[in-house]
């Protein structure tokens, strides 16, 4: 996990891709992840389908 301090609660939330991106971005910003890193996450997360988005979230953050 690239940023294990960033905990993202995904279960029980709206599973819309845009909502997931917003949750991850807000959590990363709250933990002080630099804007360049957040931008890199967003680029990678949106580079594929929904499953790719979820896999990218798990690769970057502590998803629960």
N, CA, C and O atoms as CSV, one atom per row, in Angstrom:
chain,resi,resn,atom,element,x,y,z
A,1,UNK,N,N,0.856,-1.176,0.000
A,1,UNK,CA,C,0.000,0.000,0.000
A,1,UNK,C,C,0.901,1.237,0.000
A,1,UNK,O,O,1.787,1.376,0.844
A,2,UNK,N,N,0.661,2.122,-0.949
A,2,UNK,CA,C,1.499,3.316,-1.062
A,2,UNK,C,C,1.305,4.278,0.108
A,2,UNK,O,O,2.273,4.867,0.590
A,3,UNK,N,N,0.067,4.442,0.567
A,3,UNK,CA,C,-0.227,5.375,1.658
A,3,UNK,C,C,-1.080,4.665,2.717
A,3,UNK,O,O,-2.292,4.874,2.778
A,4,UNK,N,N,-0.451,3.830,3.547
A,4,UNK,CA,C,-1.219,3.044,4.523
A,4,UNK,C,C,-1.892,3.893,5.600
A,4,UNK,O,O,-2.823,3.424,6.255
A,5,UNK,N,N,-1.441,5.131,5.795
A,5,UNK,CA,C,-2.069,6.015,6.783
A,5,UNK,C,C,-3.437,6.504,6.324
A,5,UNK,O,O,-4.254,6.935,7.138
A,6,UNK,N,N,-3.682,6.435,5.026
A,6,UNK,CA,C,-4.956,6.903,4.474
A,6,UNK,C,C,-5.949,5.747,4.510
A,6,UNK,O,O,-5.857,4.805,3.723
A,7,UNK,N,N,-6.899,5.837,5.439
A,7,UNK,CA,C,-7.922,4.804,5.593
A,7,UNK,C,C,-9.174,5.260,4.858
A,7,UNK,O,O,-9.674,6.362,5.081
A,8,UNK,N,N,-9.671,4.396,3.978
A,8,UNK,CA,C,-10.833,4.722,3.160
A,8,UNK,C,C,-11.918,3.685,3.417
A,8,UNK,O,O,-11.716,2.492,3.192
A,9,UNK,N,N,-13.070,4.149,3.889
A,9,UNK,CA,C,-14.213,3.263,4.130
A,9,UNK,C,C,-15.043,3.177,2.853
A,9,UNK,O,O,-15.713,4.139,2.478
A,10,UNK,N,N,-14.998,2.032,2.191
A,10,UNK,CA,C,-15.751,1.855,0.951
A,10,UNK,C,C,-16.971,0.972,1.124
A,10,UNK,O,O,-17.974,1.163,0.437
A,11,UNK,N,N,-16.901,0.007,2.032
A,11,UNK,CA,C,-18.065,-0.860,2.225
A,11,UNK,C,C,-19.182,-0.069,2.880
A,11,UNK,O,O,-18.958,0.709,3.807
A,12,UNK,N,N,-20.379,-0.281,2.383
A,12,UNK,CA,C,-21.534,0.420,2.906
A,12,UNK,C,C,-21.726,1.806,2.317
A,12,UNK,O,O,-22.662,2.513,2.689
A,13,UNK,N,N,-20.847,2.202,1.402
A,13,UNK,CA,C,-20.938,3.518,0.778
A,13,UNK,C,C,-21.532,3.380,-0.617
A,13,UNK,O,O,-21.648,2.276,-1.148
A,14,UNK,N,N,-21.904,4.502,-1.200
A,14,UNK,CA,C,-22.369,4.530,-2.581
A,14,UNK,C,C,-21.229,4.033,-3.461
A,14,UNK,O,O,-20.132,4.590,-3.413
A,15,UNK,N,N,-21.460,3.009,-4.254
A,15,UNK,CA,C,-20.421,2.394,-5.062
A,15,UNK,C,C,-20.168,3.067,-6.387
A,15,UNK,O,O,-19.427,2.543,-7.219
A,16,UNK,N,N,-20.773,4.226,-6.599
A,16,UNK,CA,C,-20.550,4.975,-7.831
A,16,UNK,C,C,-19.074,5.326,-7.957
A,16,UNK,O,O,-18.451,5.741,-6.980
A,17,UNK,N,N,-18.511,5.165,-9.145
A,17,UNK,CA,C,-17.079,5.402,-9.359
A,17,UNK,C,C,-16.673,6.820,-8.967
A,17,UNK,O,O,-15.625,7.013,-8.351
A,18,UNK,N,N,-17.486,7.808,-9.315
A,18,UNK,CA,C,-17.159,9.190,-8.981
A,18,UNK,C,C,-17.175,9.411,-7.472
A,18,UNK,O,O,-16.360,10.168,-6.943
A,19,UNK,N,N,-18.096,8.757,-6.784
A,19,UNK,CA,C,-18.152,8.855,-5.328
A,19,UNK,C,C,-16.907,8.237,-4.704
A,19,UNK,O,O,-16.327,8.805,-3.779
A,20,UNK,N,N,-16.500,7.087,-5.201
A,20,UNK,CA,C,-15.305,6.424,-4.679
A,20,UNK,C,C,-14.075,7.307,-4.881
A,20,UNK,O,O,-13.254,7.443,-3.974
A,21,UNK,N,N,-13.944,7.904,-6.061
A,21,UNK,CA,C,-12.819,8.804,-6.320
A,21,UNK,C,C,-12.830,9.974,-5.339
A,21,UNK,O,O,-11.784,10.361,-4.817
A,22,UNK,N,N,-14.001,10.530,-5.091
A,22,UNK,CA,C,-14.109,11.658,-4.169
A,22,UNK,C,C,-13.749,11.285,-2.745
A,22,UNK,O,O,-13.068,12.040,-2.051
A,23,UNK,N,N,-14.207,10.119,-2.308
A,23,UNK,CA,C,-13.886,9.640,-0.959
A,23,UNK,C,C,-12.378,9.470,-0.808
A,23,UNK,O,O,-11.798,9.883,0.196
A,24,UNK,N,N,-11.751,8.864,-1.804
A,24,UNK,CA,C,-10.304,8.635,-1.750
A,24,UNK,C,C,-9.538,9.957,-1.773
A,24,UNK,O,O,-8.580,10.136,-1.021
A,25,UNK,N,N,-9.957,10.875,-2.632
A,25,UNK,CA,C,-9.280,12.171,-2.717
A,25,UNK,C,C,-9.379,12.918,-1.383
A,25,UNK,O,O,-8.383,13.448,-0.890
A,26,UNK,N,N,-10.569,12.958,-0.809
A,26,UNK,CA,C,-10.751,13.666,0.462
A,26,UNK,C,C,-9.929,13.042,1.583
A,26,UNK,O,O,-9.327,13.754,2.387
A,27,UNK,N,N,-9.904,11.718,1.636
A,27,UNK,CA,C,-9.133,11.035,2.673
A,27,UNK,C,C,-7.642,11.313,2.512
A,27,UNK,O,O,-6.937,11.530,3.498
A,28,UNK,N,N,-7.167,11.305,1.277
A,28,UNK,CA,C,-5.751,11.576,1.016
A,28,UNK,C,C,-5.399,13.016,1.389
A,28,UNK,O,O,-4.362,13.261,2.004
A,29,UNK,N,N,-6.249,13.957,1.023
A,29,UNK,CA,C,-6.010,15.357,1.368
A,29,UNK,C,C,-5.988,15.550,2.883
A,29,UNK,O,O,-5.164,16.300,3.407
A,30,UNK,N,N,-6.889,14.877,3.577
A,30,UNK,CA,C,-6.971,15.002,5.031
A,30,UNK,C,C,-5.706,14.493,5.723
A,30,UNK,O,O,-5.355,14.967,6.804
A,31,UNK,N,N,-5.027,13.534,5.105
A,31,UNK,CA,C,-3.792,12.980,5.677
A,31,UNK,C,C,-2.541,13.662,5.136
A,31,UNK,O,O,-1.424,13.243,5.438
A,32,UNK,N,N,-2.725,14.707,4.341
A,32,UNK,CA,C,-1.574,15.481,3.876
A,32,UNK,C,C,-0.813,14.891,2.709
A,32,UNK,O,O,0.359,15.212,2.512
A,33,UNK,N,N,-1.447,14.042,1.939
A,33,UNK,CA,C,-0.799,13.486,0.748
A,33,UNK,C,C,-0.619,14.648,-0.252
A,33,UNK,O,O,-1.567,15.388,-0.517
A,34,UNK,N,N,0.582,14.803,-0.798
A,34,UNK,CA,C,0.829,15.911,-1.732
A,34,UNK,C,C,-0.097,15.860,-2.951
A,34,UNK,O,O,-0.498,14.787,-3.403
A,35,UNK,N,N,-0.422,17.034,-3.465
A,35,UNK,CA,C,-1.336,17.154,-4.607
A,35,UNK,C,C,-0.841,16.358,-5.810
A,35,UNK,O,O,-1.646,15.799,-6.555
A,36,UNK,N,N,0.476,16.300,-6.007
A,36,UNK,CA,C,1.019,15.544,-7.139
A,36,UNK,C,C,0.718,14.053,-7.010
A,36,UNK,O,O,0.434,13.381,-8.001
A,37,UNK,N,N,0.783,13.546,-5.785
A,37,UNK,CA,C,0.481,12.131,-5.542
A,37,UNK,C,C,-1.011,11.855,-5.757
A,37,UNK,O,O,-1.381,10.831,-6.331
A,38,UNK,N,N,-1.847,12.761,-5.300
A,38,UNK,CA,C,-3.287,12.593,-5.491
A,38,UNK,C,C,-3.615,12.617,-6.980
A,38,UNK,O,O,-4.438,11.834,-7.454
A,39,UNK,N,N,-2.975,13.509,-7.705
A,39,UNK,CA,C,-3.180,13.576,-9.153
A,39,UNK,C,C,-2.743,12.281,-9.825
A,39,UNK,O,O,-3.416,11.795,-10.733
A,40,UNK,N,N,-1.622,11.723,-9.386
A,40,UNK,CA,C,-1.138,10.451,-9.946
A,40,UNK,C,C,-2.126,9.327,-9.648
A,40,UNK,O,O,-2.385,8.477,-10.500
A,41,UNK,N,N,-2.682,9.327,-8.421
A,41,UNK,CA,C,-3.695,8.332,-8.076
A,41,UNK,C,C,-4.903,8.459,-8.989
A,41,UNK,O,O,-5.383,7.464,-9.532
A,42,UNK,N,N,-5.395,9.681,-9.158
A,42,UNK,CA,C,-6.587,9.911,-9.983
A,42,UNK,C,C,-6.346,9.464,-11.426
A,42,UNK,O,O,-7.224,8.862,-12.045
A,43,UNK,N,N,-5.177,9.754,-11.952
A,43,UNK,CA,C,-4.843,9.353,-13.322
A,43,UNK,C,C,-4.845,7.832,-13.449
A,43,UNK,O,O,-5.422,7.276,-14.384
A,44,UNK,N,N,-4.187,7.163,-12.488
A,44,UNK,CA,C,-4.129,5.704,-12.533
A,44,UNK,C,C,-5.506,5.079,-12.318
A,44,UNK,O,O,-5.864,4.115,-12.994
A,45,UNK,N,N,-6.275,5.623,-11.381
A,45,UNK,CA,C,-7.579,5.049,-11.043
A,45,UNK,C,C,-8.580,5.169,-12.182
A,45,UNK,O,O,-9.458,4.319,-12.329
A,46,UNK,N,N,-8.456,6.210,-12.982
A,46,UNK,CA,C,-9.409,6.433,-14.072
A,46,UNK,C,C,-8.910,5.899,-15.415
A,46,UNK,O,O,-9.512,6.166,-16.454
A,47,UNK,N,N,-7.827,5.157,-15.392
A,47,UNK,CA,C,-7.235,4.655,-16.635
A,47,UNK,C,C,-7.835,3.329,-17.098
A,47,UNK,O,O,-7.406,2.778,-18.112
A,48,UNK,N,N,-8.810,2.820,-16.376
A,48,UNK,CA,C,-9.376,1.527,-16.755
A,48,UNK,C,C,-10.847,1.449,-16.374
A,48,UNK,O,O,-11.533,2.464,-16.251
A,49,UNK,N,N,-11.309,0.232,-16.192
A,49,UNK,CA,C,-12.712,0.018,-15.857
A,49,UNK,C,C,-12.933,0.093,-14.341
A,49,UNK,O,O,-12.028,0.442,-13.583
A,50,UNK,N,N,-14.148,-0.239,-13.922
A,50,UNK,CA,C,-14.522,-0.152,-12.509
A,50,UNK,C,C,-13.648,-1.054,-11.635
A,50,UNK,O,O,-13.234,-0.654,-10.547
A,51,UNK,N,N,-13.372,-2.257,-12.106
A,51,UNK,CA,C,-12.521,-3.164,-11.331
A,51,UNK,C,C,-11.114,-2.612,-11.176
A,51,UNK,O,O,-10.485,-2.776,-10.130
A,52,UNK,N,N,-10.622,-1.958,-12.221
A,52,UNK,CA,C,-9.304,-1.316,-12.149
A,52,UNK,C,C,-9.324,-0.197,-11.101
A,52,UNK,O,O,-8.365,-0.031,-10.348
A,53,UNK,N,N,-10.409,0.561,-11.057
A,53,UNK,CA,C,-10.556,1.623,-10.054
A,53,UNK,C,C,-10.443,1.044,-8.653
A,53,UNK,O,O,-9.681,1.556,-7.832
A,54,UNK,N,N,-11.186,-0.010,-8.371
A,54,UNK,CA,C,-11.158,-0.618,-7.036
A,54,UNK,C,C,-9.782,-1.171,-6.700
A,54,UNK,O,O,-9.309,-1.014,-5.574
A,55,UNK,N,N,-9.137,-1.816,-7.664
A,55,UNK,CA,C,-7.800,-2.365,-7.443
A,55,UNK,C,C,-6.794,-1.246,-7.163
A,55,UNK,O,O,-5.905,-1.399,-6.326
A,56,UNK,N,N,-6.937,-0.135,-7.858
A,56,UNK,CA,C,-6.043,0.998,-7.651
A,56,UNK,C,C,-6.244,1.596,-6.263
A,56,UNK,O,O,-5.272,1.949,-5.597
A,57,UNK,N,N,-7.482,1.712,-5.826
A,57,UNK,CA,C,-7.760,2.203,-4.483
A,57,UNK,C,C,-7.071,1.337,-3.436
A,57,UNK,O,O,-6.471,1.850,-2.492
A,58,UNK,N,N,-7.161,0.025,-3.608
A,58,UNK,CA,C,-6.548,-0.903,-2.669
A,58,UNK,C,C,-5.025,-0.863,-2.737
A,58,UNK,O,O,-4.346,-1.121,-1.744
A,59,UNK,N,N,-4.503,-0.544,-3.893
A,59,UNK,CA,C,-3.050,-0.439,-4.070
A,59,UNK,C,C,-2.496,0.808,-3.371
A,59,UNK,O,O,-1.383,0.794,-2.845
A,60,UNK,N,N,-3.276,1.869,-3.372
A,60,UNK,CA,C,-2.800,3.148,-2.836
A,60,UNK,C,C,-3.162,3.388,-1.385
A,60,UNK,O,O,-2.391,4.015,-0.658
A,61,UNK,N,N,-4.336,2.898,-0.936
A,61,UNK,CA,C,-4.864,3.251,0.380
A,61,UNK,C,C,-5.324,2.020,1.156
A,61,UNK,O,O,-5.515,0.946,0.586
A,62,UNK,N,N,-5.499,2.196,2.465
A,62,UNK,CA,C,-6.020,1.140,3.330
A,62,UNK,C,C,-7.547,1.158,3.205
A,62,UNK,O,O,-8.222,1.914,3.903
A,63,UNK,N,N,-8.079,0.332,2.321
A,63,UNK,CA,C,-9.521,0.300,2.054
A,63,UNK,C,C,-10.208,-0.708,2.951
A,63,UNK,O,O,-9.721,-1.815,3.178
A,64,UNK,N,N,-11.337,-0.295,3.443
A,64,UNK,CA,C,-12.114,-1.173,4.339
A,64,UNK,C,C,-13.532,-1.286,3.856
A,64,UNK,O,O,-14.341,-1.978,4.474
